[in-house]
């Protein structure tokens, strides 16, 4: 990642402020932060007793689970498209 393309975006997730540094557009970073915040609220609403670390880990696990399911769906879809092209 080149220094010239990096930008700083300040976001709020679960009532804490974070500065994200990267090459993605600010709008994308804000969307990602908003989705993480929503997921954390959803998990906390169902598990009021969780401390911040446990909440963060459960959010990461849930998010990665969703990602892997989508990746598998994409691979299946790509496979079916390739079979139809034959």
Number of C-alpha atoms within 10 A of each C-alpha: 7 7 8 7 10 14 14 15 16 14 19 14 18 15 8 8 10 13 11 17 14 16 15 14 12 17 10 10 19 17 12 14 19 16 14 19 18 15 20 21 17 12 16 19 11 9 11 10 10 14 10 12 9 12 19 18 12 17 21 15 12 14 15 12 12 11 12 11 12 12 12 11 12 12 12 12 12 12 12 11 11 10 9 8 7 5
